[in-house]
Amino acid sequence: MASTNRKWTDGMLTSEDWWAVWLGLIMFVAGMASIWGLDLVGWMAKTRTWEFTDLLGDFSWGKLLKPAAYDNISPLASLFITYAVFTVLTCIGAWFQKQEVKRYFIGFTIIFIITWLCWVIGHEAHFKAIDATVKGKNDFDSYGLSWGLQLGGGFSYMLALAVGLIIGNVFKVFAAFLKEAAKPEWFIKTAIVYLGIKLGLMSMQSTGYVVELALTGAAAVFVAYLLFWPIVYWLARRVFKLRRDAAAVLSSGISVCGVSAAIATAGAIRARPVLPVTVSMLIVIFAMIELVVLPTTYATLAPNQPIVNGAAMGMTVKTDGADAAAGAILDELMVSRHLQNSGEHWQEGWILSAAILTKIWIDVFIGVWAFLLAMLWIYKVEQKPGQVSVGLSEIWFRFPKFVIGYFIAWFFYVAIAVWFPEAIDRAAEGAGIVQSPMRKMMFMLTFVSIGIITDFSKLKGMGKLALLYGIALFVVIAPIAYGVAWIFHRGMMPPLAG
């Protein structure tokens, strides 16, 4: 490998990885302004759950959208401001990355429109609503539903991916035009920086019980991933005879953290671009299956192990949205069933917190695992006889830079909780908007973009991945996750409601 003279600052203004950091930190700072009473992110648009016949009978944009916090602007104005802000910021990033800005602007505008159409349609009650009582509300009753797919917010992701795939495989000329703006890695890495804010919020709200839950969750995840990744990698290499890069990307996607880990691993080891695309599609599809199957299964098989069930969910479900949705359903099912069977009323939210906290610890492994794999690929996989040793600086250049933004956001909010606890509520106002609707929008942009750049004609030889993914998930990951959660969380119960 030829060495080149590079500075550690190279790429800070020209690489996609660094621009994920800058986009993430810009909104992080904007959200942070709520500490001083300034709402700089309340214009962000949010989708609402809606029902088809109700909308037709009395149409209103307010039934589909709403501003995150600003009450004095219309839903459409909120959406336009959202479009304007992110278009300007990403166009600036595209210019620094030496892309064709005019083409990027047109392409991003089209992708943005497709994204929001999918997001809004995906929130129609027959697709999204769950027939379960959560916080005293049953969406089936609220919207007068007699049937529904009960897919939660994850249906929006599935729809976005499906629309993108149709464009990418049927309207290939159109897809070629949009590829200038279809940047799934950029969008997902920015979303990961926003995820660091989510981790910080959970840290700010910690009580003694949450700290205990987080520490045991961290231990459980650490033990689990010493098992998950090598077992799946071994299956991929020895049983399914996959190439090293395919085995590594799939192992990370199913073991570490879904789409984010698959993309981060592919970048760290310089894998073929088709691999994270294929794995990402599998992750989304299987996450929806888990969302439907796991909550009822866990609640039925282990009704007296609520925290075990929540933690196992966090280790098994591979997308943040599906994990949160499944955790919410599990929480309500177990709380209501326990009340009926024992007369004790567990506080709501703790089973969900177990799922989310465990998932957050898993998210931390994205950058760590990508870093370790980059080292392994540099010094072992790519090393050839007579080749000059790779300098340590190469590890820095391959390290996923978006992780820097992730940890900055996380540790900042931890610092608030430790040194300025009186500012927690104000800090949470802005942070909540960045880590929720903004982060979800970046995920939606990611799924549309993944579909657009995917050409199934280039996926020859990848059929083994789906079979391997299913076997790994249900035969390896799910049983081990539950066993590890049982070891670390067995006997932990939610506090009783006052």
Helices and strands as residue ranges (DSSP letters): H 16-32, G 33-36, E 45-47, H 52-57, G 61-63, E 65-67, H 75-96, H 101-122, H 125-128, E 133-134, E 137-138, H 139-142, H 154-170, H 172-178, H 184-204, H 208-234, I 235-239, H 244-252, I 253-257, H 258-269, H 274-301, H 306-316, H 320-342, H 350-376, I 377-381, H 393-398, H 402-419, G 421-423, H 424-433, I 434-438, H 439-453, G 456-458, H 463-471, I 472-477, H 478-489
